[in-house]
Amino acid sequence: MLSVALAGKPNAGKSTFYKAATMADVDVANYPFTTIDANRGVSHVRTRCPCLDRETRCDSDDCRDGTRYVPVELLDVAGLVPGAHEGKGLGNQFLDSLSNADVILNVVDASGGTDAEGDPVEVGSYDPVQDVAFIETEMDLWLASIVADNWEAVERRSRSPEFDFEAALTDVLTGVGATEHDVMAVLRELDYSTDPKAWTDADREELARLIRERTKPIVVVANKADVAPADNVERLREAADRVVPATAEGELALRRAAEVGAVDYDPGDEAFEIAGDPSDAQREGLERVRDVMDEFGGTGVQPALDEAVYDLLDRITVYPVQDETHWTDGRGTVLPDAFLLPAAATPLDLAYAVHSDIGDGYLHAVDARAGRRIGEDHELEEGDVVKVVSTAT
């Protein structure tokens, strides 16, 4: 399952975001290091379900009136403080937890109501723009330290006549989620020597930065946007390529209200309707959330997840079926599964995503929409429904 990690300094609202996105029971408090051990849960990204193109709606619990919610792992780790790469705070634990994340949501307190250590201060007295570069820098230095710690081993391997510099670097970086393809792509951007003795600290730090950018891309979540000074969100947008204004507390309030039937709301909706008979205080709170949603087009929690997966990682959703006519599995369930694949993935990639045995025994695939066979190297698109024929099925 694709993994999304929540990063940021303590008290920025990561655990509230996590709770809102997963409805898991976690501690949320207004002091640093509320989260000690990483929380792992299941959240979802949102897309259009192919069942809208048929008279029969799908049977999946993850489809709501034609909106499909595709599961992803959500990881909430301990807060990061300056010097984390040297072990300050819970730094080593935090950074190690990010090793296998596919994408990072940097949850920033856009209100400026917490300082660099995560301690509460007067709203607007701290500049949240500092937290954008801070996370990137700590991650870069962490990766650089991993490279440096293993460089002596790379130098020893270089004495062998069979030494392969690129393979040696891949072995070092596999533990942080980098593949051979990632390493080769990064090295193509560098004017590098294959002699490890010729590398400087600056060379290794540049390697670490490029690996982080490629394997740990970041979306900034401008959390607490509902109480942020007017220009803070705009300055954050100027400081980072991808910024999503959000109110995690507002999303959590809506999801709780929806659970008890007080509002009609699905995650990612740009608006909600009051369905029950809330008290005056509850209605006032909901109207405050509505004002924020009107300003930013929603609470930002679902859009942040969607942007990270569909836009930044460039994933598509593909639906494997066994019956290409009725779009069902072997038990007659309509569109039971959805897989997130890289853009331009092929039917063979889908086969392996379903199960390695299906991939090993791959014979051919059928485009269920068109009712025709497609080639092994056919590029799949968002919303494709595909039957995979394999010796293993």
ZIKAZI-V126273 format. One record per backbone hydrogen bond with DSSP energy under -0.5 kcal/mol. CO is the residue of the C=O (numbers start at 1). NH is the residue of the N-H. If there is no record, write none. Layout:
BEGIN
[[CO & NH] [CO & NH]]
END
This chain:
BEGIN
[[2 & 73] [3 & 102] [3 & 103] [4 & 75] [5 & 7] [5 & 105] [6 & 77] [7 & 107] [8 & 80] [9 & 12] [13 & 17] [14 & 18] [15 & 19] [16 & 20] [17 & 21] [18 & 22] [19 & 23] [24 & 26] [29 & 31] [31 & 34] [34 & 36] [39 & 76] [41 & 43] [41 & 74] [43 & 72] [45 & 70] [47 & 68] [49 & 52] [50 & 53] [51 & 54] [55 & 57] [60 & 63] [62 & 69] [63 & 65] [64 & 67] [66 & 49] [66 & 68] [67 & 64] [68 & 47] [68 & 70] [70 & 45] [72 & 43] [73 & 4] [74 & 41] [74 & 76] [75 & 6] [75 & 77] [76 & 39] [79 & 90] [81 & 84] [83 & 86] [83 & 88] [84 & 87] [88 & 91] [90 & 94] [91 & 95] [92 & 96] [93 & 97] [94 & 98] [95 & 98] [96 & 99] [98 & 101] [102 & 217] [103 & 5] [104 & 106] [104 & 219] [105 & 7] [105 & 107] [106 & 108] [106 & 221] [108 & 110] [108 & 223] [109 & 112] [111 & 124] [112 & 125] [112 & 126] [113 & 121] [115 & 118] [119 & 115] [122 & 125] [126 & 128] [127 & 130] [128 & 131] [129 & 132] [129 & 133] [130 & 134] [131 & 135] [132 & 136] [133 & 137] [134 & 138] [135 & 139] [136 & 140] [137 & 141] [138 & 142] [139 & 143] [140 & 144] [141 & 145] [142 & 146] [143 & 147] [144 & 148] [145 & 149] [146 & 150] [147 & 150] [147 & 151] [148 & 151] [148 & 152] [150 & 154] [151 & 155] [152 & 156] [153 & 157] [154 & 158] [156 & 159] [157 & 160] [160 & 163] [163 & 165] [164 & 168] [165 & 169] [166 & 170] [167 & 171] [168 & 172] [169 & 173] [170 & 174] [173 & 176] [173 & 178] [174 & 177] [179 & 183] [180 & 184] [181 & 185] [182 & 186] [183 & 187] [184 & 188] [185 & 189] [186 & 189] [186 & 190] [187 & 190] [190 & 192] [194 & 196] [195 & 198] [196 & 199] [200 & 204] [201 & 205] [202 & 206] [203 & 207] [204 & 208] [205 & 209] [206 & 210] [207 & 211] [208 & 212] [209 & 213] [210 & 214] [211 & 215] [212 & 216] [217 & 104] [219 & 106] [219 & 221] [220 & 222] [220 & 244] [221 & 108] [221 & 223] [222 & 225] [222 & 246] [223 & 110] [224 & 227] [225 & 228] [229 & 232] [229 & 233] [231 & 235] [232 & 236] [233 & 237] [234 & 238] [235 & 239] [236 & 240] [242 & 220] [243 & 245] [244 & 222] [246 & 225] [247 & 251] [248 & 252] [249 & 253] [250 & 254] [251 & 255] [252 & 256] [253 & 257] [254 & 258] [255 & 259] [256 & 260] [257 & 262] [257 & 263] [258 & 261] [262 & 275] [262 & 276] [263 & 265] [264 & 273] [266 & 269] [273 & 264] [279 & 283] [280 & 284] [281 & 285] [282 & 286] [283 & 287] [284 & 288] [285 & 289] [286 & 290] [287 & 291] [288 & 292] [289 & 293] [290 & 294] [291 & 295] [292 & 296] [293 & 297] [293 & 298] [299 & 247] [300 & 304] [301 & 305] [302 & 306] [303 & 307] [304 & 308] [305 & 309] [306 & 310] [306 & 311] [307 & 311] [307 & 312] [308 & 313] [309 & 315] [314 & 343] [316 & 318] [316 & 341] [317 & 383] [318 & 320] [318 & 339] [319 & 386] [321 & 388] [322 & 324] [323 & 327] [323 & 328] [327 & 335] [328 & 322] [328 & 323] [329 & 332] [333 & 329] [333 & 336] [334 & 59] [339 & 318] [339 & 341] [341 & 316] [342 & 345] [345 & 380] [346 & 350] [347 & 351] [348 & 352] [349 & 353] [350 & 354] [351 & 355] [351 & 359] [355 & 359] [356 & 360] [357 & 361] [359 & 362] [361 & 391] [364 & 389] [365 & 374] [366 & 368] [366 & 387] [367 & 371] [367 & 372] [372 & 367] [374 & 365] [375 & 378] [376 & 348] [378 & 380] [380 & 344] [381 & 384] [384 & 319] [384 & 386] [385 & 368] [385 & 369] [386 & 321] [386 & 388] [387 & 366] [387 & 389] [388 & 390] [389 & 363] [389 & 364] [390 & 393]]
END
